[in-house]
Amino acid sequence: MPMTTLSLTVDEEKAGRIDLIVRDMAGASRSQVRGMFDHNCVSVNGHPCKGIAGSVKAGDVISLRYDPNQRYREKKRSWDDRTFSIVFEDEHLIVVDKAAGTLTVPTDNGEPNSLVDRVSIYLSHSRGQKEACVVHRLDREVSGLLVFGKHEAIAKQLIEQFKQRKPERVYTAIVAGLIEDDQGTYHSHLATGSNLDRFVTKPSRETETAITHYRVVRRLTDTTLVEVQLETGKRNQIRVQFADAGHPVLGDPRYQTKRASHPFWVRKRIALHARSLAFTHPITGETVKFESPLPSAIQKFVNAGR
């Protein structure tokens, strides 16, 4: 039986996920398409393509060569993604550990490979096309735990918990300088400037209340390791409040950047990690709690006693 060969030059309208384009080209099921990738049936610009999660842009040429009578079976594999690891998953929700440097959701510029995109690709991997439903976010250069709903109704219930300040969110941070008090609370009002930076100001109709509790874990040479618990979850909250107190998070590129710079913190990421997340499961009603180990960059800095 002769092989079928198809070729497509991607235009602006079709640009995006390659697996969806190949599915349209072949008129095949998702599992069959994944098998085609595994059996080297797909190439992009003349180079073999095995990654179903890849994206193509306008001008790329996709070639597909396959036997229409053959059942291409997908090879068994574990999921591997540089943007996140899976901490917990059931039929209702998924908890992931986000890598620093990954946007939670795309900005207006439409960046590819945001966390919600990558998790959606994972959910579609063997279950048909699905989208991860965003519940809360982490800043791009912050790592740690996030929960996504697998259905809009579940996400809405989780979002309502966050609105009511029910989930427990604990972070670990390395901040500049030595914090004097062993523990404390920042209770302030945040506003947004024209450049989208946040700042502490007097209360008004345009400001948002931000409440952050902290505990000193260890004072190092000229920095402090702190445990931070959010009562509210406003954008950039931890970063802004600690910077306003004169103790910006190390590596922060937006708030007190000079003071946030440290000769031994050479990573691009911010020294802030969402290490613990607890909430009420929307279906079972049970309290579930998840932990994430400290990233190596933070752990190495602390171990060195900087």
C-alpha positions as CSV (number, residue, x, y, z in Angstrom):
1,M,0.0,0.0,0.0
2,P,1.5,3.4,-1.0
3,M,2.2,6.0,1.7
4,T,0.2,9.2,1.8
5,T,2.3,12.4,1.8
6,L,0.8,15.7,2.7
7,S,2.4,19.1,3.0
8,L,1.1,22.4,4.5
9,T,2.6,25.9,4.7
10,V,1.3,27.4,7.9
11,D,-0.5,30.8,7.6
12,E,-1.3,33.3,10.3
13,E,-4.7,31.8,10.9
14,K,-3.4,28.3,11.4
15,A,-0.3,29.2,13.4
16,G,-0.2,27.5,16.8
17,R,-0.1,24.0,18.2
18,I,1.3,21.5,15.7
19,D,-0.7,18.5,16.9
20,L,-4.0,20.2,16.2
21,I,-2.8,21.1,12.7
22,V,-1.6,17.6,11.9
23,R,-5.0,16.2,13.2
24,D,-6.8,18.4,10.7
25,M,-4.4,17.4,7.9
26,A,-4.8,13.7,8.5
27,G,-8.4,13.7,9.6
28,A,-7.3,11.3,12.4
29,S,-8.0,10.9,16.1
30,R,-5.8,12.5,18.7
31,S,-4.4,9.2,19.8
32,Q,-3.6,8.3,16.2
33,V,-1.9,11.7,15.7
34,R,0.2,11.2,18.8
35,G,1.3,7.8,17.4
36,M,2.3,9.5,14.1
37,F,4.6,11.8,16.0
38,D,6.1,8.8,17.8
39,H,6.7,7.0,14.5
40,N,8.5,9.9,12.8
41,C,5.6,10.7,10.4
42,V,5.8,14.4,11.0
43,S,8.5,16.9,10.0
44,V,8.7,20.7,10.2
45,N,10.8,22.6,7.7
46,G,12.5,19.3,6.8
47,H,13.4,18.2,10.3
48,P,11.7,15.4,12.2
49,C,9.3,16.5,14.9
50,K,8.4,14.3,17.8
51,G,7.0,16.9,20.2
52,I,3.3,17.1,20.1
53,A,3.3,20.1,22.4
54,G,5.3,22.2,20.0
55,S,4.1,25.3,18.2
56,V,4.5,26.5,14.6
57,K,4.4,29.9,13.1
58,A,3.4,31.4,9.8
59,G,5.7,30.3,7.0
60,D,6.7,27.0,8.6
61,V,6.2,23.9,6.4
62,I,4.6,20.8,8.0
63,S,5.1,17.5,6.1
64,L,3.1,14.4,7.0
65,R,4.0,11.0,5.5
66,Y,2.0,8.0,6.8
67,D,0.1,4.8,5.9
68,P,-3.6,5.6,6.1
69,N,-4.3,1.9,6.8
70,Q,-1.9,1.6,9.7
71,R,-2.8,2.1,13.3
72,Y,-0.1,4.3,14.8
73,R,0.1,3.5,18.5
74,E,1.4,6.1,20.9
75,K,4.5,5.0,22.8
76,K,4.1,5.0,26.5
77,R,5.9,7.9,28.2
78,S,5.9,9.9,31.4
79,W,5.0,13.5,31.1
80,D,8.1,15.8,31.1
81,D,7.7,19.6,30.9
82,R,10.2,22.2,31.9
83,T,7.5,24.7,32.9
84,F,5.8,22.6,35.6
85,S,5.7,19.3,37.5
86,I,2.5,17.6,38.7
87,V,2.0,17.5,42.4
88,F,-1.6,16.2,42.5
89,E,-4.3,15.4,40.1
90,D,-7.8,13.9,40.1
91,E,-10.8,14.2,37.8
92,H,-11.7,17.7,39.1
93,L,-8.5,19.6,39.6
94,I,-4.7,19.6,39.2
95,V,-2.0,21.1,41.4
96,V,1.3,21.9,39.8
97,D,4.7,23.2,40.8
98,K,5.5,26.1,38.5
99,A,9.1,26.8,37.4
100,A,10.5,30.3,37.7
101,G,10.5,32.2,34.4
102,T,7.1,30.9,33.3
103,L,4.1,33.2,32.9
104,T,1.0,31.8,34.5
105,V,-1.2,33.2,31.7
106,P,-0.2,35.1,28.5
107,T,-0.1,38.9,28.6
108,D,-1.7,41.0,25.9
109,N,1.4,40.2,23.8
110,G,0.2,36.6,23.5
111,E,3.4,34.9,24.6
112,P,3.4,31.2,23.8
113,N,4.1,28.4,26.4
114,S,2.4,30.1,29.4
115,L,1.7,27.7,32.3
116,V,-2.1,27.6,31.4
117,D,-1.2,26.6,27.9
118,R,1.3,23.9,29.0
119,V,-1.1,22.4,31.5
120,S,-3.9,22.5,28.9
121,I,-1.7,20.5,26.5
122,Y,-1.0,18.0,29.3
123,L,-4.7,17.6,30.0
124,S,-5.4,17.1,26.3
125,H,-2.6,14.5,26.0
126,S,-4.8,11.5,26.5
127,R,-8.2,12.8,27.4
128,G,-9.3,14.8,24.3
129,Q,-9.0,18.6,24.1
130,K,-9.3,20.2,27.5
131,E,-8.3,23.6,28.9
132,A,-6.9,24.3,32.4
133,C,-9.1,26.8,34.2
134,V,-7.1,29.5,36.0
135,V,-7.8,30.0,39.7
136,H,-4.9,32.1,40.9
137,R,-1.5,33.2,39.6
138,L,2.2,33.6,40.4
139,D,4.5,36.2,39.1
140,R,6.7,35.1,36.2
141,E,10.0,34.8,38.1
142,V,8.4,33.2,41.1
143,S,8.2,29.4,41.5
144,G,5.8,27.2,43.4
145,L,2.4,25.7,43.8
146,L,-0.7,26.6,41.8
147,V,-4.1,24.8,41.5
148,F,-6.1,24.7,38.2
149,G,-9.7,23.5,37.8
150,K,-10.3,20.9,35.1
151,H,-13.8,22.3,34.7
152,E,-15.1,25.9,34.9
153,A,-17.5,25.0,37.7
154,I,-14.7,23.7,39.9
155,A,-12.5,26.7,39.1
156,K,-15.3,29.0,40.2
157,Q,-15.7,27.3,43.5
158,L,-12.0,27.5,44.1
159,I,-11.9,31.2,43.1
160,E,-14.6,31.9,45.6
161,Q,-12.5,30.3,48.3
162,F,-9.6,32.6,47.4
163,K,-12.0,35.6,47.5
164,Q,-13.0,34.6,51.0
165,R,-9.3,34.2,52.0
166,K,-9.8,30.6,52.9
167,P,-6.9,28.9,51.2
168,E,-3.6,28.8,53.1
169,R,-0.7,30.1,51.0
170,V,2.8,30.0,52.5
171,Y,5.9,31.3,50.7
172,T,9.6,31.2,51.4
173,A,11.6,34.3,50.5
174,I,15.1,35.7,50.8
175,V,15.0,39.4,51.4
176,A,17.7,42.1,51.5
177,G,18.9,43.3,54.9
178,L,18.3,41.9,58.4
179,I,14.7,42.1,59.6
180,E,14.7,43.1,63.3
181,D,11.3,41.7,64.4
182,D,11.0,37.9,64.6
183,Q,7.5,38.2,63.1
184,G,5.1,40.8,61.9
185,T,2.3,41.8,59.6
186,Y,2.2,44.2,56.7
187,H,-1.3,45.7,56.4
188,S,-1.3,48.3,53.6
189,H,-3.1,49.7,50.6
190,L,-1.8,49.1,47.1
191,A,-2.3,51.1,43.9
192,T,-1.1,50.7,40.4
193,G,1.1,53.3,38.6
194,S,0.9,54.2,34.9
195,N,3.8,51.7,34.2
196,L,1.8,49.0,36.0
197,D,4.1,48.9,38.9
198,R,2.4,48.6,42.3
199,F,3.1,50.8,45.3
200,V,1.9,51.4,48.9
201,T,-0.2,54.5,49.4
202,K,-3.1,55.9,51.4
203,P,-6.4,54.1,51.3
204,S,-8.9,55.3,48.6
205,R,-11.5,53.9,46.3
206,E,-8.7,53.0,43.8
207,T,-6.6,51.0,46.3
208,E,-6.6,47.4,47.3
209,T,-6.1,46.1,50.9
210,A,-3.1,43.8,51.2
211,I,-2.3,41.8,54.3
212,T,0.8,39.8,54.6
213,H,2.1,37.9,57.7
214,Y,5.8,37.0,58.0
215,R,8.1,35.1,60.3
216,V,11.9,35.2,60.3
217,V,13.3,31.7,59.7
218,R,17.0,32.6,59.7
219,R,19.1,35.8,59.6
220,L,22.1,35.4,57.3
221,T,25.0,37.7,56.8
222,D,23.2,40.6,55.1
223,T,19.9,38.9,54.1
224,T,16.9,37.3,55.9
225,L,15.2,34.1,55.1
226,V,11.5,34.5,55.9
227,E,8.3,32.5,55.8
228,V,5.4,34.5,54.4
229,Q,1.7,33.8,54.7
230,L,-0.8,35.6,52.6
231,E,-4.1,36.7,54.0
232,T,-5.0,38.5,50.8
233,G,-3.5,37.8,47.3
234,K,-3.0,41.0,45.4
235,R,-0.7,41.3,42.4
236,N,2.9,41.7,43.5
237,Q,1.8,41.9,47.1
238,I,4.8,40.3,48.8
239,R,7.3,42.0,46.6
240,V,5.8,45.5,47.1
241,Q,5.3,45.3,50.8
242,F,8.7,43.9,51.6
243,A,10.3,46.5,49.3
244,D,8.3,49.3,51.0
245,A,9.7,48.1,54.3
246,G,13.2,48.4,53.0
247,H,13.7,44.6,52.5
248,P,13.1,43.8,48.8
249,V,13.1,40.2,47.6
250,L,16.5,39.3,46.2
251,G,16.6,39.4,42.4
252,D,13.5,41.6,42.1
253,P,13.7,43.6,38.8
254,R,10.9,46.0,39.6
255,Y,10.9,47.0,43.3
256,Q,14.0,48.6,44.9
257,T,16.1,46.9,42.3
258,K,19.5,48.2,43.6
259,R,18.9,47.0,47.1
260,A,17.4,43.7,45.7
261,S,20.7,43.1,43.9
262,H,23.2,40.8,45.7
263,P,26.6,39.7,44.6
264,F,25.9,36.1,45.4
265,W,22.4,36.0,44.0
266,V,23.2,35.6,40.3
267,R,20.0,33.9,39.1
268,K,17.5,35.8,36.9
269,R,14.7,34.4,39.0
270,I,13.3,36.1,42.2
271,A,14.1,34.5,45.5
272,L,10.5,33.8,46.2
273,H,8.8,30.4,46.3
274,A,5.2,29.4,46.9
275,R,6.0,26.3,49.0
276,S,2.7,25.4,50.6
277,L,-0.9,25.5,49.5
278,A,-4.0,24.2,51.3
279,F,-7.7,24.5,50.4
280,T,-11.0,22.7,50.7
281,H,-11.6,20.2,47.9
282,P,-14.7,21.5,46.1
283,I,-16.1,17.9,45.7
284,T,-15.0,16.0,48.8
285,G,-15.2,18.9,51.2
286,E,-11.9,17.7,52.7
287,T,-9.0,20.0,53.4
288,V,-6.1,19.1,51.1
289,K,-2.6,20.4,51.6
290,F,0.5,20.3,49.3
291,E,4.1,21.1,49.8
292,S,6.9,22.0,47.4
293,P,10.6,21.7,48.2
294,L,12.8,24.8,48.0
295,P,14.3,25.4,44.6
296,S,18.1,24.6,44.5
297,A,19.0,28.3,43.9
298,I,17.3,29.3,47.2
299,Q,18.6,26.3,49.1
300,K,22.2,26.8,48.0
301,F,22.2,30.5,48.9
302,V,20.9,29.6,52.4
303,N,23.3,26.7,52.9
304,A,26.2,29.1,52.1
305,G,25.0,31.4,54.9
306,R,25.1,34.5,52.7
